Amino acid sequence: MAASASAPPNARSLKRIVAASLIGTTIEWYDFFLYGSAAALVFPKLFFPESDPLVGTLLSFLTYAVGFAARPLGALVFGHYGDRLGRKKLLVLSLLLMGGATFAIGLLPTHATVGAAAPVLLTVLRLVQGFALGGEWGGAVLLVSEHGDAKRRGFWASWPQTGAPAGQLLATGVLSALTALLSDSAFGTWGWRIPFLLSGVLVVVGLWIRLSVDESPVFKAALAQAEARKGAAAAAEKMPLVAVLRHHWRDVLIAMGARMAENISYYVITAFILVYATTAAELSKQTALNAVLIASAIHFAVIPVWGALSDRFGRKPIYLIGAVGVGLWMFPFFALIDSRSFGSLLLAVTVGLIFHGAMYAPQAAFFSEMFATRMRYSGASIGAQFSSVAAGAPAPLIATALLENYHSSTMISLYVIAAALVTVLAVVCAKETRLRDLENIEAAPAPDTAAAVAADARTA
């Protein structure tokens, strides 16, 4: 579709919207990734002490995967109400849920104190984290996408995406500083709680900023039009979920396929790497954390660049560069880590995250442009979060199990390559969405509705 001819939004207003989305997503990803790092480094001993070390890690990653299982439910609930009530209200709620659960993890008793109740409580709080994050992503990227103009939507919408590496950077940075300052005993006893408790402070800052922004103008206009149509036809509007599955099922499947390589590669590169580097490559925790820390900073910097390139060359070409690149990089990735030097480890993680950024950057605009406004929150969230159950959730778990069974990285590389092939197929099947006008993307009316409208027109 042609781009909208309307004037672009005020630059200052748009920057404030971007800042609100970015800070909120950074805090939520900080909470989510902090759990992943702790699951690799300290949770096995604290919550599963009676297990073999590698089995304890598997159990720890299993609770990590539970968070992903709750994300589709969050996508359904937040998507439904986000399409009915607006993006802003649901984003405030998601931030409160995520921050509260993370803060509570910092107060949890361990297995040594309450026995089997400790991992149960940990799992419940992880479910809350996943539920909140499932609703966060769609609202954050839509708030920016629907405020911006079509010509630079890929660039502006990529900024909330930088919340992932920013959150990773913040979580890894805090953990790295604590492991450097504290002894292993002190960190394992009480130091690991500090990053989780810090979430309470971050949530206050995020709420203050999010409450200051306006609702999406595209959503306001669509809501007014829907109310007018409903009043004229005296018919209830269908639930957003039903409308998505009826009119946009193909787009949902494409979004799910596009997420496979992006999701799996990211968690292999940033979460499983802490296990592989410290066991198979026999590097220290500090070395592995520092490599992820530096690579995450570079990842943060390249995402807006990839987003801007998607405005120039299209969403599909940039996305395909990332999918093909990450698949080709997997064998060199593990070979570099096996050399057991910090420089090689840093190169492996950095290049992997640069390719990941080529998929992640255009994803926000790409998915937003697939769906009609009154079902966009539901559609984008369902497509993104349902795939996480099959992709990101089991990725560290599967990679750890493959390492234990084959004592080699070969099968892990093939696992990521298979995901890359699925993503390439999905993106090739997608339509190019660059320059679509979000105000004019509407689902075709159902046959009975179309007939009613035509009859009304004839009798008018």
KABELKA-V797399 format. One line per field, one symbol per residue. phi: phi as a letter, one per 30 degrees, with the letter a starting at -180 (. if undefined). psi: psi as a letter, one per 20 degrees, with the letter a starting at -180 (. if undefined). A space follows every 50 residues. Layout:
BEGIN
phi: ???
psi: ???
END
This chain:
BEGIN
phi: .ddddddddedddddddddddddddddddedddeddddddcbdeddcbdd ceeddddddddddddedddddddddddddddddcckddeddddddddddd ddedddcddcddcbidddddddddddddededddcdeeddddededcdcd dbdddddddedddddddddddddddddddddcdedddddbdddeddddee dddedddedddcccdddddeddddddddddddchbdddeeddddddcbdd dddddddddedddddddddccdedddddcdchcdedddddddddddddee ddddddddddddcjddedddedddddddddddeddddddicddddddedd dedddeeddddddddeddddcdedbdeddddddddddddccdededdddd dddddchadedddddddddddddeddddddddceiddddcdbddddeddd ddddddddcd
psi: qqqqiqqqrpgggghhgggggggghggghggghgggghhhghhghhilii rqghhhgghghghghhhhhihhghggghgghhighrggghhgghgggghg ggghhiipqahhgjcihghghggghhgggggghhiggggghhhghihrrh hkhgggiighhihghgggggghgggggghhhqrhggghghhhhghhhhhg ghhgggghghiirqqphgggghgggghgghhgikqqpqqhgghghghkhg hghggghhighggghghghhghhhgghifgikrqggggghghgghhghgg highghghhhhgiqggggghggggghghigghghhghiikqgghgggggg gghghghhghgihggghhihqqgjjggggggggghhhhhiehgighgggg ghghhikqighgghghgghhgggggghhiqqpipjqohhjoqqpqqghgg ggghghhhi.
END
